[in-house]
Amino acid sequence: MDQYRGRYAPSPTGPLHFGSLVAAVGSYLEAKSRGGLWLLRMEDLDPPREQPGAADAILRTLEACGMGWDGDIMYQSQRSAAYDAALARLEAQGLVYPCACSRREIADSSLKHDGALIYPGTCRNGLAPGKTARAARVRVGDTLIEFEDAVQGTVRQNLAAEAGDFVLLRADGLYAYQLAVVVDDAEQGVTDVVRGADLLDSTPRQIYLQRLLGLRTPRYLHLPAAVNAAGEKLSKQTLAPPVDARDPVPALAQAMDFLGQAPPAQLRRMPLAEFWRWALAHWQATHIPRRRSLPAP
């Protein structure tokens, strides 16, 4: 059996909030309870969305919470050569094509599945006269992807009907998350991905790319996403408050409760080292609620 290699991959769009803390705690405990490694990757792939200083603030908060990572931190902003190589491999297989469609054109002509826009394949057979390529898309075909998630159960997705040909290289010249995460998980030797269920619907696209690139597919465990009273995922955009790094134990205990671990009330008043001793001794992934989202406390 390979050693368990998990990872936590925050985006530096703002300080660590409760929703991102849940993902950190869940991935950390699943890795450490299995005697594995907990790797850290900073998904700083999208400069327009990033907040100056957020990456360092996230690292300081993780340290204040007592979550130490193994090895060097990977920064996606330093990985463009690896993404270039992966895209070139797919292009050599004839699986990638240029797309000239704007967002408005896609919205006007797309199919819809559960409210999501599905690219209709406008540029699949070549660009229309006078059009200039804006992005690069991968062909999906009539492909059914199925996998077993450790919390959410069996997930099936027909890529053509539910996703469509998806973007690998964006119109602004930045690589899309779907390609970057696949390349990076392989580079870091990740065996198990523990993250929020807001990314569950992206997983079939990532598995598809793993297969095209001949990469190993890790095991997946998608935690319930923390949402606010309006049902919106906690984020910088929904004004989620940051975790108090000066006194993190109450928030850590709330994260354990959110994840179905039933921590005793006195855990919130324990020293940090005592909290982690209890958490590691009592962690049970089977107790995580089989829900895609739950209200944040």
N, C-alpha and C positions, 0 to 999 in steps of 0.2 A: 504494500500500500504506500502511495506517495504521502509525504508529509502534508498535512493540511496547510494551505496557503490562502488566507483570506485577505481582504483589502477594504479600505475605506477611502472613498474618492469624492471629497467635497468640492463644490465649485465656489470660488472666492467672490461671490456676489454680495456678501455682507457677513456680519458676525454669525457665529454658531448659535442657532436658535433651537427650540425644543424638538422640532421635526428632524433636524439634522443630528441632534444629540441621540435621538432614538436609533437612527441608523448606525451611529458610531457605537453605541452601547451594544446593540444587537450583534453587529459584526465582530466587535471586540470579544464579547463573551463566547460567541460561537467558536471563534478561533482559539481562544485561550483555554476554554473548557475541553477542547480536543487536543491540547498540547501542540497547537499549531502556531504559525506566524501570522502577525497582523501587519500588513503592509499599508503604506500611505501613498496616495496619489493625489496631486492637486490638479483638478480638471480646469485649468486656466486656459481654455481653448478659445474663449469668446471675449476678447478684450472689451468690446462695447458694453458688456453686461457686468464686468468686474468692478469692484470697489477698491480703490487704492488702500493698501494696508490690510485688506481682508484676509489674505492668505496667512500672513504672520499672526493676525488676531486669532484665526481658527487654530493654528498650531499652539499658541499660548493657552487657549482655552482647553484644548485636549490635554495638554500637560498639567494644567491646574486641576483637571478632572481625574488625573491619575492614569490616563491611557497613553502608555508609551508604545511607539511603533517600532517595528523591526526593520533594520536596513535603512538605506537612503530613501529620501522622498523622491518620487517621480513627478516631474512637472510636464504637463502636456505641451506647454508653450515651447519646450525644448525638443519636441519629438517630430517635427515636420518631416525630417528625412525618412523616418520609419513609415509615416503615412504616405509619403510620396511613393515609396517602394511597394506598399500594399496596393495602392491605386494602380500602379503600373502593372502589377501582376494580374489584376482583374481586367485591365484594358487589353492586355496581351491575350486573354481568353475570349475577347469580344463581348464581355459582359457589361461594359460601361459605355454610355453614350452621352454626347453633349445635349444640354437642354437650354432652350432660349426663352422659356416661359417665365413671365413675371408672376408675382403672387396674385395680382388681380386676374390675370388670364387663367391661372389655375383655379381660383375661386369661381370664376365664371363658367368654366367648362368641366370641373371635376365631378366625379361620382362622390357619393357620400356613404359612409358606413358608421353607424352609431354617432352621427354628428361630425365625424372626422372627414377631412378632405382626402380623397383618393386620386392620385395623379392619373389622368386618363390615357397617358402614353402618347401625347401630342407629338413629341419629338423622337419617338422610338425609331422611326424609319428615316430619320434625317431632318435637318433644319429646313424650315420653309424659306423660300427665296427672300433675301434681304434681312434675315434674322441672324443675330450674333449669339454665340453660346454664352450662357450666364453661369450654368452649373453643370455638374456631372452626376448622372444617375446610374444606378445598377439595375439591370433587368431581373425581374423576379420569376416570371412564368407562373404557371398554375401550380404553385408549390404549397403543400400543407406542412407546416412545422408543428410538431407536438413535443412537449416536454413535461416532466413531472416536477412541480415546484414543491419544496419541502413544507411550505405552509399553505399555499393557495391551491394545491392539488394539480390536477391535469389541466394544462393550458394548450389549446389548439388555435392555430391561426392560418387561414389561407392568405398568403401574402398578396396575391393578385387582387383578391376581393376585398381585403381588409387593410392593406397597406399601399399597394401599388409600387411601381418602380420608385425607389427612394433616393434621396440626395446623399452623395458621399463627399462632394466638394461644392461648397456653397457659392452663390453669386458674388459674395464679398471676398472670395479667395480663401476662406477659412474652411478647415475640414469639419465635417459633420460629426456629431457625438457618436453616431452608430459605428462608423469606421474606427475612430480613435479608441473607443473603449475596447473593441475587439482586439486591435493590435496591441494595446497596452496590457490587457489581461494576459495575453499570450507571452509578452515580453517579461512580465513579472511572475510567470508560472503559476497564476492563480488557479486553484483547484475548486474554490467555492466562492460564489458571489452572494453576499447578504446585503440587501439594500431595500429601499422603500418600494411599495407596490405601485406607486405612481409610474415606475419604470417597467412594470410587468408587460405592458403591451409592446414595448420596444424589444423585449428579449427575443421573440421569434426572428426579427430582422438581424439581430446580432448572431444568433445561431446559424442563420443562413449564410452570413458573411464568414463565420468560422469554417463552415463546410467548404465554401468556395476557395478559401485561402489555405485549406488543409490544416486548420488549427484545432486544438482540443477544445471541446465544449465543457465548461465547468458545471458543477452542480449549482442550482439556484435556490435561494430562499428569500422570498419577498415579504418584508414586514408590512403591517398596516401603516399607511401614511397618516400622519397627524394633520387634522383639518380644523379650521376655526368654526365659529358658530354658523357662518354662511356656507359651510361645506367646502371652503377653499383650502388648498394645501398651504401649510405654513411656509412663508417665504419672505424675502425682503419686500416683495411687491405687496404682500398682504400685511405688512408691518408687524411681523412676528418679533417679539422682544428677544434680545440676546440672553444667553445663559449667563448667570452671575458667576464669573470665574473666581470671585473672592469667597464664595460659599456654595460650591457646586453639588454637595451631597443631596440637598432636597430635590434638585432637578434630576439627579441621577436616580434617586428613589422613585420619583414620578415616572421616569422612563421605564424602570423595571415594572412598575404597576401597569403602565400602558401596554407593556409586552406580556402581560398575563402571569407575571412571576410572583404575585401576591406577597410583596415585601412587608414585614412587620412595621407597625407605625414608628417604633423606636429607631428604625434604620435611618430615618431622616436626620436623626441627631447624633449618629455615630461618627467617629473620625473617619476620614477618607479611606485609610488602610483597612479599617474594620468593615466599611461598606463593601469594598472589593472582595474581602475574604468571604463575606456572606454571599455576595452575588455569584462568585465563581463556584461556591459549594452548592448553590441552589438552582443554578441556571438549567432550565429545561425548555428546549426549543419546541417540544410538543405542546407546551402550554400557551404558545403565542396564538392569539385569536386569528381564526381563518377569515379575516376580513381584509378588504382592500384599503379601507380607511376607518379611522376612529376619531372621535372628538378629542382634541388636546385638552389637558386639564386646565 
